[in-house]
Amino acid sequence: MDGQFIVSLILIIATFSLYIGIAVFNRARATSDFYVAGRGVPPVFNGMAIGADWMSAASFIGMAGTVMALGYDGLAYIMGWTGGYLLLTFLLAPQLRKYGRYTVPEFIGDRYRSNTARIIAAIATIIISFTYSVGQLSGSGVVIGRLLEVNTTTGTLIGVVLIAFYSAMGGMKGITWTQVAQYLVLIVAYLIPVIFMSLQLTQNPAPWLSYGQIIEELQILDKQLGITEYIVPFTGATKWQFLALMFTLMAGTAGLPHVIVRFYTVATMKAARWSGAWALLFIGLLYLSAPAYAAFSRFILMTEVAGSSLSNLPAWTQPWINTGELSLADSNSDGILQWTEIMISNDIVVMATPEIANLGIFVVGLMAAGAMAAALSTAGGLMIAISAALSHDIYFRSINPNASEKKRLAVGRWSIILATVCAGLLALNPPGAITQIVAWAFALASGSFFPALFLGVWWKRANGPGVVAGMIVGLTVTLSYIFASKYGGFTILGIIDTGAGVFGASAAIITNIIVSLATKPPTQETQDEVTDLRYPEQVQYKNGEVWLKE
């Protein structure tokens, strides 16, 4: 048993003990604790929790690897995911908080006065959150697999057990405070290696300022090797795919149920806005570092691994070859490893970086703990979203309105366990790379929830039949395009499966508007309610007049 394994294991066990301790200490004792953390989370801590919820395994593990593989084209992920928070913070989050419900389907059902709309929204929540959670569990499998030197399948199963336990135990209250701790662990784990690499390569401790120098050197290396230049745009995809992916991720961010529910955990509209502002700061720390990670890792691989003798490769390569995520092939049988003979999975770039840069066993262990924090924090939020859709929106609001608090908590906890196990089984053989699976979840959210919420808040004429038709058409168009593109090779303007949300959202908005205008308008009371959402909390809009509350 090597020193690396022991250090990594100690760090992961220590952080897991912290998370489970926090979840038990903040155990949900009432339904408001379980779903919205009692609406008492301060904005700065809620911003950290949003950051942890947001920085999933896809962001932590897959983001830099995707940028390294795609170059300029990978920046669509970074711009889309951060831009989406601006949409959410300014257009939806404060208004949804003012409406004061527990879940997104509950808002849609009550705003549109439609039980059918609520059930469709609850089903959409389950589909989207389930798709997203497959990516998280797949990510936890990569981390645990490398740490324990077992295959990714066994690693995924261990992740399932951990997530099911602490999500079911703490509910939203436990998960919120656990996510604050997880954010601190993951951001420290993400920044330390990239700062050290920046020092190693450029003698500058600020990677955000120094990686331009490495990009210039990469351009020279690319020309020498005769390969596509790293910074040239639209080499692997069309300009339309870049824009469609960026829109899909932005609109998907503003429509993801497990992200929106985080804004329900604060006391006021103002606190919801500040939560969004803090979240952007905390998320920016990671997202601005991902392109630097990608450039540094690619540079080290091109200068220190490519060109090496196959009999004299760095020690870090063998454990990753064992996981199946790295393969080295001597295709021209010259005994020397060429850059084009290295096949490295997008999903291991960040995890392998401390070893590639020889940063020492403590940093490698810290990275493993950070990656687990990222996968666990998002998976926890997703499981709460699935549980709330099943136990609150479907069971309590539609099947058994007289259910006791104890019964509702039990249904919520069991639905978390069931959802985690099902997602874990699918994650054993994931249908794509982590970032690709996650992009599908965003496409589904942008085709269903974003149009329903955006029109629900900003267009008082939108009604129940309109939103039902819009969500069904949006989901159908998005799913059809994903399957047709992924398995049938069908594209429009070169837009592939990850950009499907642009078609789903357009179809949903057009359908909602046409059906709403063709059917009876909402009652005057509903229209006043919608207008009232745009005013601060101390102001009330009624019967065409604005009143200051007492």
C-alpha positions, 0 to 999 in steps of 0.5 A: 500500500503506497503513501499516495493511497494512504494520504488520499484515503485519510483526506477523503475519510476526514472530509466525508466524516465532516460532511456526514457530521454536518448532515446529522447535526443539521438533520431536517426535522420538519418539511420546510427544513427538508425542502427549503432549509427553513428559509433561513440561510444567509446570502453569502453562505447560500452563494457558497452552497449554490457554487458547490451545487453548481460545480459538479463533477462535470465542472470540476473533473470534466471542464478543463479536460473538455477545454483541453480537448476542444480548445477554443470551442470548449469555451462555449461551456464556460461562457454558457454556464456562467452567463446562465447565472446572470439570466437567473439572478436578474430575470427569475430568482428574486421573482420566484422567491417572492412567490414563496413556494417549495419547488419549481413544479409547485410554482408552475402549478399555482402560477398557471392554476393547473394541476396538469402543469404541475405534474408535467413539471414534476415529471420533467424535474425527475427526468432532468435531475436523473440525467444530470445525476448519472453524470455526477455518479459517473464522475464519482466512479472515476475518482474512487476508481483511481483512489482505490485502484479499482475499476470505475464500476466499483467506484460508482457503486461506492459513491451511490451508497455515500450519496444515498445516506447523507442526502436522505439524512439531512434533507435541504437543511443538512445539504445546504451546510454540507455544501458550504463545507464542500465548496471550501474543500473543492475550491482549495483543491482546484486552485492549489495545483493550478497555482503551483503549475503556474509557478513551475511553468511561468514563475508567476503565482496567478494562473489567470494572468500567466497562462497567455504565455503558455498559450503562445508556446502551445501555438509554436508547438502545434505548428511544429507538430503540424496539428490543428492550432489550440486557439483556432475557433470552430475547428471541431464544430460549426459556429452555429453549434458554438452559439447553440451550445452556449444558449442551451447552457445559459437557458438550462442554467436558468431553468434547472430545478435543483439550482432554482430551489437554492434561491428558496432557502433565503428569507427575502427577494433581496437576499435571493439577488445577493445569493446570485451575486455571491454565487457568481463570484464563487463560481468564477474562481473555478471557471476562470481557472479551467482554461489555465488548467487546460493550457498547463496540462496540455503543455506539460503533456506535449513537452514532458510525456510526448517524445518519451521512450515507451520504456521510460514513461513517468510513474503516474501513467500506469495507475491511470492506464489501469482505470481504462481512462488513459491509453498509450499506443506506439502505432509506428513501432518506433519505441517513442511516444508521439503526441498523436499516440496519447489518448487521454479521457477528458474526465481525468485531466484535472484528476491527473494534473497534480501527478503530471506536474509532480506536485506531491502526494498531499496535493494529489490527495487533496484533489481527490477529496475536492473532486469527491466534494464536487460530485457529492454536493451536486448529486445531493442537490439533485436528489433533493429535487427528485425527492421534492418532485415525487414526495411534495408535488406528486404524492402530497399535492396530487395523491394524498393531501392529508399526509402527515409531516412524518409520512411526507418526510419518509416518502421524501427519504425513500425516494432519494434512496430509490433515485440514487440507486437507479441513477447509479445503475445507469452510471455503470455504463454511461451513454457519453462523457460527463460533460456531454451527459450534463449538457443533455440535462441542460438541453432538457431544462432549456426546452421545458422549464426556462420557457415556462418560468420566463413567460410565467414571470414576465408575460401575464397572459400566459395560461395553463393550456399554453404552458402544458402544450409548451412543456410537452412540445419543448421536451418532445423536440429536445429529446427527439433532436438529442436522439436523432443527432446522437444515434442518427447523425441528424443535424441542422446547421451543424448543431449536434445533440448538446445544442438541442435546447435551442430548438426545444426552447424556441418550440416551447415559447412559440407553442406557449404563446400561440395556445395561450392567445387561442384560449381563455386568459388567466383571471384578473387575480392571477394577472395581478399576482404576476405583475406583483412579482416584479415589485420589491417585497414591501410593495404590492400590486393590486387592481392596477394600483401599487400599494406600500405594505404596512 
